[in-house]
Amino acid sequence: MEHRGSCLCGQVTYTVTGAFEHFMFCHCTRCQKGSGSVHGANLFAPGAHLEWTGEGEVRTYQVPNTRHSRSFCVRCGSAVPTLAMAGKLVVVPAGSLDTRLDKAPDAHIFCGDQASWEGLLTDLPRFDTLPKM
């Protein structure tokens, strides 16, 4: 299985060859800070191969004293895949994919850390475009 993705500015592109075994919404405070949102949405592909175009534009921040890291494009700041477990695991931010993803999320994790306002999201109105403000 092959998936392609990119950053917002297009300077970094990637191809992941291998299967996504897990798709998790992580509510830990590190994922909230890293995504700037209510949770991270990450795909996990053990043993997959990651190939880059523009790899020189990618930096990885390792949170001190943790296993948590976040890779991003230095030009636009978009989250891009990172290698974990000494390169044995490819972690892909789901929103960075350009190809269709047929895998449904498996679980919400670290819900004990969820944002206080997350429960207010279910009843919000939904719009296909930006509404008049």
Residue pairs with C-beta under 8 A, 6 or more apart in sequence:
1 17
1 18
1 19
1 20
2 15
2 16
2 17
2 99
3 15
3 16
3 20
3 92
3 97
3 99
3 101
4 13
4 14
4 15
4 16
4 97
4 98
4 99
5 13
5 14
5 16
5 80
5 81
5 92
5 96
5 97
5 98
5 99
6 12
6 13
6 14
6 96
6 98
7 13
7 57
7 72
7 73
7 75
7 76
7 78
7 80
7 96
8 73
8 76
8 77
8 78
9 73
9 75
9 76
9 78
11 54
11 57
11 73
11 75
11 76
12 52
12 53
12 54
12 55
12 57
12 58
12 73
12 78
12 80
13 52
13 53
13 54
14 50
14 51
14 52
14 53
14 80
14 81
14 96
15 50
15 51
16 45
16 48
16 49
16 50
16 51
16 81
16 90
16 92
17 48
17 49
17 51
18 45
18 46
18 47
18 48
18 49
18 90
19 45
19 48
20 43
20 44
20 45
20 48
20 92
20 101
20 103
21 44
21 45
21 46
22 43
22 44
22 106
23 41
23 42
23 43
23 44
23 94
23 101
23 103
23 104
23 105
23 106
24 41
24 42
24 44
24 105
24 106
24 107
24 108
24 109
25 39
25 40
25 41
25 105
25 107
25 108
25 109
26 39
26 40
26 41
26 42
26 108
26 109
26 110
27 38
27 39
27 108
27 109
27 110
27 111
27 112
27 113
27 114
27 115
27 118
28 40
28 68
28 109
28 110
28 113
29 113
30 63
30 66
30 68
31 39
31 40
31 42
31 68
31 110
32 38
32 39
32 40
32 113
32 115
34 40
34 70
34 79
35 41
35 79
35 93
38 114
38 115
38 117
38 118
38 121
39 108
39 114
39 118
40 93
41 93
41 94
41 95
41 105
42 91
42 92
42 93
42 94
43 91
43 92
43 93
43 94
43 97
43 101
43 103
44 89
44 90
44 91
44 92
45 89
45 90
45 91
45 92
46 85
46 88
46 89
46 90
47 88
47 89
48 90
49 90
50 81
50 83
50 90
52 58
54 73
57 73
57 74
57 75
58 71
58 72
58 73
58 74
58 80
59 71
59 72
59 74
60 69
60 70
60 71
60 72
60 82
61 69
61 70
61 71
61 72
62 68
62 69
63 69
63 70
67 84
69 82
69 84
70 79
70 82
71 79
71 80
71 81
71 82
72 78
72 79
72 80
73 80
78 96
79 93
79 95
79 96
80 93
80 96
81 90
81 91
81 92
81 93
81 96
82 90
82 91
83 89
83 90
83 91
84 90
84 91
94 101
125 131
